Amino acid sequence: MECGFSPIVGFRFSLHPMADDFVAIIKGALEETDTSAVWMHTDDVSTVIRGKQVHVFNVAKAIALNAAKTGKHIALSGTFSAGCPGDSAGDVYLDMGDAVLNNDHTRQYVSSQFALYPMNNPSYMDMIYREVDRAKEHGVFNESMHYASGIHGDIHDVFNFYEEAFSNARSEEYKHLVMTVSMSMNSPSHGGR
Ligand SMILES: Cc1ncc(C[n+]2csc(CCO)c2C)c(N)n1
């Protein structure tokens, strides 16, 4: 299939609450979030949201925050993608304005790992090093590791970094970008942060 030129961004993710009431936590997090600015579909494995980048990141953060506000240990993993939409079902959401609809600024510690895959870009390693350096400048860098980089801090700082990294790693010439994230919140490993 040909890659399209739609500016649409997508995020396919799963929440894995470490709690007996995982069904209520997953459904609650999705329902408490204003998702009206994105196209969304949930199935038995994951949920996908698609639309303008600003709304996709805002909705992703709000769903993560709403799940974490239960106080339970939450794992979230997902893939952001841009530049190869495959279908146009969500394109109508590109007409939305840029004002974000979820504005809960509750603090929440997140420890996460991410990986950037700038598709077809011959200087992809420079791109990755540049974004990792930027994480260090922003104070959200945690540690280096095989196949990913550790990013941690308050959920709002972490998501701001991820959205900026996603913007920076795309260009007109190399439109197709994939970024994987894996997050942990309220983990006993975080010592009550
Ligand atoms: C974000 C997200 N979306 C869907 C699932 C899959 N899933 C697992 S349990 C459950 C509720 C009962 O139907 C659903 C939808 C997930 N884990 N996280």
The ligand as a Gaussian input file, in Angstrom:
#p B3LYP/6-31G(d) Opt

LIG

1 1
 C       -6.878000       1.056000      26.246000
 C       -7.297000      -0.378000      26.118000
 N       -8.229000      -0.703000      25.216000
 C       -8.657000      -1.981000      25.110000
 C       -8.129000      -2.949000      25.917000
 C       -8.610000      -4.376000      25.814000
 N       -9.403000      -4.708000      26.979000
 C       -8.937000      -5.530000      27.949000
 S      -10.054000      -5.690000      29.228000
 C      -11.168000      -4.649000      28.500000
 C      -12.487000      -4.305000      29.133000
 C      -13.486000      -5.418000      28.986000
 O      -14.016000      -5.418000      27.719000
 C      -10.678000      -4.222000      27.258000
 C      -11.447000      -3.302000      26.378000
 C       -7.146000      -2.573000      26.863000
 N       -6.567000      -3.449000      27.737000
 N       -6.745000      -1.277000      26.941000

